[in-house]
């Protein structure tokens, strides 16, 4: 029986894709909660300009664009 080998680049690409899919599962849930915070008026009024919720939204868009 012939043994099939997969190139290292293909294997890495597959692992990256798998990791992004796993990350997407968690980011969707987090982004859902962050969407609720982004809509709150206190986010715009924050004196320290903490924008974690907006960054999570950006990450979600990037992950979905890649997949």
TORVEX-512306 format. One record per atom (N, C-alpha, C, CB): atom name; x, y, z. Coordinates in Angstrom, 3 decimals. Last residue first. Glycine has a CB too. Layout:
N
CA, X, Y, Z
...
//
This chain:
67
N, -11.900, 33.122, 6.659
CA, -12.526, 31.813, 6.461
C, -13.510, 31.927, 5.336
CB, -13.222, 31.306, 7.749
N, -11.305, 35.832, 6.540
CA, -10.287, 34.851, 6.182
C, -10.889, 33.488, 5.882
CB, -9.269, 34.727, 7.293
N, -13.628, 37.025, 7.441
CA, -13.138, 37.366, 6.098
C, -12.118, 36.336, 5.624
CB, -12.511, 38.779, 6.087
N, -13.776, 36.049, 10.030
CA, -14.787, 35.621, 9.060
C, -14.365, 35.947, 7.621
CB, -16.133, 36.289, 9.375
N, -11.555, 37.361, 11.134
CA, -11.600, 35.893, 11.124
C, -12.604, 35.420, 10.080
CB, -11.974, 35.338, 12.530
N, -12.331, 40.065, 10.813
CA, -11.125, 39.546, 10.163
C, -11.152, 38.022, 10.057
CB, -9.879, 39.991, 10.931
N, -14.634, 40.226, 12.437
CA, -14.722, 40.499, 10.991
C, -13.522, 39.925, 10.249
CB, -14.819, 42.013, 10.732
N, -13.479, 39.649, 14.947
CA, -14.520, 38.778, 14.388
C, -14.633, 38.979, 12.881
CB, -15.881, 39.052, 15.065
N, -11.795, 41.847, 15.237
CA, -11.215, 40.502, 15.138
C, -12.228, 39.541, 14.529
CB, -10.759, 39.993, 16.529
N, -13.729, 43.874, 15.490
CA, -12.793, 43.889, 14.362
C, -12.185, 42.500, 14.146
CB, -11.677, 44.930, 14.602
N, -14.911, 43.129, 17.935
CA, -15.722, 43.170, 16.722
C, -14.833, 43.144, 15.475
CB, -16.615, 44.426, 16.717
N, -12.736, 43.510, 19.612
CA, -13.279, 42.155, 19.464
C, -14.136, 42.078, 18.196
CB, -14.119, 41.754, 20.717
N, -12.567, 46.289, 19.407
CA, -11.468, 45.460, 18.890
C, -11.927, 44.014, 18.693
CB, -10.255, 45.505, 19.851
N, -14.893, 47.084, 20.719
CA, -14.745, 47.375, 19.295
C, -13.643, 46.518, 18.672
CB, -14.440, 48.865, 19.084
N, -14.292, 46.199, 23.329
CA, -15.450, 45.646, 22.618
C, -15.349, 45.898, 21.115
CB, -16.752, 46.252, 23.164
N, -12.104, 47.827, 24.002
CA, -11.938, 46.376, 23.882
C, -13.088, 45.774, 23.073
CB, -11.864, 45.718, 25.281
N, -11.475, 50.556, 24.326
CA, -12.236, 50.101, 23.165
C, -12.094, 48.592, 22.931
CB, -11.786, 50.858, 21.925
N, -11.352, 53.146, 26.460
CA, -11.149, 51.696, 26.415
C, -12.066, 51.141, 25.328
CB, -11.441, 51.020, 27.819
N, -11.039, 55.895, 27.072
CA, -11.173, 55.425, 25.688
C, -10.832, 53.944, 25.547
CB, -10.278, 56.247, 24.770
N, -11.195, 56.972, 29.520
CA, -9.932, 56.311, 29.168
C, -9.931, 55.756, 27.751
CB, -9.648, 55.194, 30.141
N, -13.787, 57.913, 29.731
CA, -12.683, 58.868, 29.735
C, -11.347, 58.249, 29.336
CB, -12.557, 59.485, 31.095
N, -16.516, 56.965, 27.830
CA, -15.407, 56.438, 28.626
C, -14.211, 57.394, 28.575
CB, -14.995, 55.035, 28.120
N, -18.623, 57.593, 26.217
CA, -18.297, 58.541, 27.279
C, -17.093, 58.109, 28.113
CB, -19.489, 58.725, 28.178
N, -18.997, 55.435, 24.589
CA, -18.544, 56.684, 23.972
C, -18.075, 57.683, 25.026
CB, -19.666, 57.300, 23.129
N, -19.896, 53.628, 26.509
CA, -18.699, 53.321, 25.730
C, -18.132, 54.590, 25.091
CB, -19.016, 52.273, 24.645
N, -22.292, 54.532, 27.494
CA, -21.113, 54.702, 28.345
C, -19.819, 54.411, 27.585
CB, -21.212, 53.793, 29.568
N, -24.293, 53.778, 25.732
CA, -23.761, 55.143, 25.650
C, -22.496, 55.353, 26.490
CB, -24.822, 56.126, 26.092
N, -23.978, 50.612, 24.104
CA, -24.242, 51.373, 25.328
C, -23.616, 52.768, 25.230
CB, -23.692, 50.620, 26.567
N, -23.151, 49.155, 21.956
CA, -24.351, 49.962, 21.785
C, -24.673, 50.814, 23.010
CB, -25.520, 49.070, 21.469
N, -21.076, 47.692, 22.949
CA, -20.765, 48.747, 21.984
C, -21.950, 49.689, 21.836
CB, -20.387, 48.144, 20.616
N, -22.395, 45.739, 24.460
CA, -21.657, 46.806, 25.127
C, -21.381, 47.979, 24.200
CB, -20.354, 46.272, 25.673
N, -23.465, 44.115, 22.459
CA, -24.368, 44.729, 23.437
C, -23.678, 45.895, 24.136
CB, -24.841, 43.687, 24.474
N, -21.167, 43.250, 21.230
CA, -22.101, 44.075, 20.468
C, -23.053, 44.804, 21.405
CB, -22.891, 43.217, 19.469
N, -20.084, 41.554, 23.136
CA, -19.460, 42.867, 22.928
C, -20.372, 43.804, 22.149
CB, -18.131, 42.712, 22.194
N, -21.629, 39.285, 22.802
CA, -21.715, 40.030, 24.063
C, -21.137, 41.438, 23.903
CB, -20.972, 39.275, 25.187
N, -20.782, 38.622, 20.225
CA, -22.207, 38.824, 20.499
C, -22.385, 39.641, 21.782
CB, -22.941, 37.460, 20.619
N, -18.088, 38.204, 20.560
CA, -18.512, 39.365, 19.783
C, -19.992, 39.668, 20.010
CB, -18.244, 39.134, 18.293
N, -18.130, 35.770, 21.955
CA, -17.608, 36.982, 22.592
C, -18.111, 38.234, 21.879
CB, -16.074, 36.964, 22.603
N, -19.186, 34.084, 19.951
CA, -19.876, 34.237, 21.242
C, -19.426, 35.525, 21.938
CB, -19.604, 33.010, 22.156
N, -17.226, 34.378, 17.998
CA, -18.627, 34.689, 17.688
C, -19.399, 34.936, 18.975
CB, -19.283, 33.543, 16.879
N, -14.933, 33.438, 19.199
CA, -15.024, 34.869, 18.917
C, -16.460, 35.276, 18.601
CB, -14.104, 35.243, 17.752
N, -15.253, 30.678, 19.359
CA, -15.215, 31.475, 20.576
C, -15.435, 32.954, 20.325
CB, -13.908, 31.280, 21.267
N, -15.263, 30.012, 16.620
CA, -16.340, 29.556, 17.493
C, -16.397, 30.390, 18.764
CB, -16.159, 28.077, 17.841
N, -12.870, 31.054, 15.698
CA, -14.122, 31.667, 15.250
C, -15.284, 31.250, 16.140
CB, -14.416, 31.287, 13.796
N, -11.052, 29.259, 16.728
CA, -11.083, 30.617, 17.268
C, -12.397, 31.301, 16.900
CB, -9.884, 31.437, 16.746
N, -11.595, 27.097, 15.058
CA, -11.815, 26.964, 16.496
C, -11.923, 28.350, 17.141
CB, -10.671, 26.147, 17.151
N, -10.818, 28.228, 12.608
CA, -12.202, 27.783, 12.785
C, -12.532, 27.635, 14.266
CB, -12.442, 26.451, 12.051
N, -8.107, 28.661, 13.121
CA, -8.988, 29.808, 12.897
C, -10.460, 29.418, 13.064
CB, -8.754, 30.393, 11.497
N, -7.254, 26.003, 13.327
CA, -7.138, 26.893, 14.487
C, -8.045, 28.112, 14.328
CB, -5.676, 27.341, 14.679
N, -7.727, 25.104, 10.707
CA, -8.419, 24.473, 11.828
C, -8.409, 25.391, 13.049
CB, -7.769, 23.119, 12.172
N, -5.913, 26.758, 9.342
CA, -7.343, 26.843, 9.043
C, -8.158, 26.253, 10.194
CB, -7.669, 26.110, 7.719
N, -3.518, 25.839, 10.438
CA, -3.908, 27.243, 10.591
C, -5.404, 27.412, 10.373
CB, -3.127, 28.132, 9.609
N, -3.540, 23.187, 9.571
CA, -3.564, 23.475, 11.013
C, -3.997, 24.913, 11.265
CB, -2.177, 23.222, 11.643
N, -3.371, 23.584, 6.799
CA, -4.522, 22.892, 7.385
C, -4.662, 23.169, 8.872
CB, -4.407, 21.399, 7.156
N, -0.869, 24.802, 6.623
CA, -2.055, 25.510, 6.161
C, -3.313, 24.896, 6.753
CB, -2.128, 25.495, 4.634
N, 0.730, 22.721, 7.522
CA, 0.665, 23.955, 8.300
C, -0.578, 24.750, 7.916
CB, 1.937, 24.805, 8.087
N, 0.312, 20.911, 5.422
CA, -0.046, 20.526, 6.785
C, -0.205, 21.767, 7.652
CB, 1.016, 19.582, 7.385
N, 1.382, 22.350, 3.281
CA, -0.041, 21.992, 3.275
C, -0.522, 21.640, 4.672
CB, -0.297, 20.818, 2.324
N, 4.064, 22.475, 4.119
CA, 3.296, 23.713, 3.903
C, 1.800, 23.429, 3.929
CB, 3.686, 24.369, 2.561
N, 4.810, 19.788, 4.151
CA, 4.793, 20.539, 5.403
C, 3.967, 21.809, 5.268
CB, 6.216, 20.884, 5.837
N, 2.742, 17.649, 2.137
CA, 3.857, 18.568, 2.325
C, 3.692, 19.339, 3.637
CB, 3.960, 19.545, 1.132
N, 1.915, 14.377, 2.899
CA, 1.417, 15.738, 2.728
C, 2.579, 16.671, 3.008
CB, 0.191, 16.042, 3.672
N, 1.964, 11.209, 1.433
CA, 2.604, 12.224, 2.268
C, 2.039, 13.585, 1.909
CB, 4.148, 12.205, 2.094
N, 0.747, 7.976, 1.518
CA, 0.544, 9.343, 1.040
C, 1.221, 10.310, 2.000
CB, -0.970, 9.673, 0.904
N, 2.120, 4.949, 0.595
CA, 1.925, 5.879, 1.700
C, 1.804, 7.292, 1.144
CB, 3.091, 5.785, 2.722
N, 0.654, 2.147, -0.913
CA, 1.465, 3.361, -1.020
C, 1.110, 4.316, 0.108
CB, 1.260, 4.046, -2.392
N, 0.845, -1.162, 0.000
CA, 0.000, 0.000, 0.000
C, 0.903, 1.240, 0.000
CB, -0.968, -0.011, 1.222
//
